[in-house]
Amino acid sequence: MTINRGRVRWQCRRALLELDLVFTRFLERHFDRLSDDQLADLDDLLRCDDYDLWAMVNGSKECGQERWQEMIALLRER
C-alpha cells in the first residue's frame, strides 16, 4: 500500500498550537527523508487525538505502541 505523502503532510497540521509548532519543525527537518515504513507509522500515529498525541510528545504519557516510538523521538527533537 502506497501512502500519499501530501495527505500525511496535510494531516500534520494540528488544532493544538503546541503540536502544530512541533510538527512544523518536524516537517522541515525530517519529513522528506522518511522511509515508506516510517511514513506508515507516522500516518497511523496521526490518527491519535491531539491531546493524547501531545501527551506522548511531551512525555507526560507513555507511548504504548512500540512502532510509534521512533516518530515520537523525532518529534521530541529540539
C-alpha positions in Angstrom: 0.0 0.0 0.0 1.4 3.4 -1.0 0.9 6.2 1.4 0.2 9.7 -0.1 3.0 12.0 1.3 0.9 15.1 0.6 -2.0 13.8 2.6 0.2 12.9 5.6 1.9 16.3 5.4 -1.5 17.9 5.5 -2.6 15.8 8.5 0.5 17.1 10.4 -1.4 20.4 10.7 -2.9 20.2 14.1 -5.5 22.2 16.0 -3.4 22.3 19.2 -0.9 25.1 18.8 1.9 23.2 20.6 1.6 20.2 18.3 1.4 22.4 15.3 4.7 24.0 16.2 6.3 20.6 16.8 5.1 19.3 13.5 6.2 22.4 11.6 9.8 21.8 12.9 9.5 18.0 12.2 8.3 18.6 8.6 11.3 20.9 8.0 13.9 18.6 9.4 12.7 15.0 8.8 9.7 14.6 6.6 11.3 14.4 3.2 13.8 11.7 4.4 11.2 9.3 5.9 11.2 5.8 4.6 7.9 4.2 3.5 7.7 2.3 6.8 8.3 5.4 8.8 5.7 7.2 6.8 3.2 4.4 7.5 4.0 4.7 11.2 3.5 8.5 11.1 0.2 8.1 9.2 -1.0 5.7 11.9 0.2 8.0 14.8 -1.6 11.0 13.3 -4.9 9.2 13.9 -4.5 9.9 17.6 -6.4 12.6 19.4 -4.3 15.8 19.6 -4.3 15.7 23.4 -3.1 12.1 23.5 -0.5 12.8 20.9 0.7 15.9 22.7 1.0 13.9 26.0 3.2 11.4 24.2 5.4 14.0 22.6 5.8 16.0 25.9 6.5 12.8 27.9 3.5 13.0 30.2 2.0 9.9 28.7 3.8 6.7 27.8 3.8 5.8 24.1 2.0 2.4 24.1 2.9 1.4 20.5 6.5 0.3 20.1 6.4 1.2 16.3 5.5 4.8 17.1 8.4 5.4 19.4 10.8 6.4 16.6 8.4 9.0 15.4 7.8 10.3 18.9 11.6 10.6 19.3 11.9 12.6 16.1 9.0 14.9 17.2 10.7 15.5 20.5 14.0 16.7 18.9 14.7 20.3 19.6 
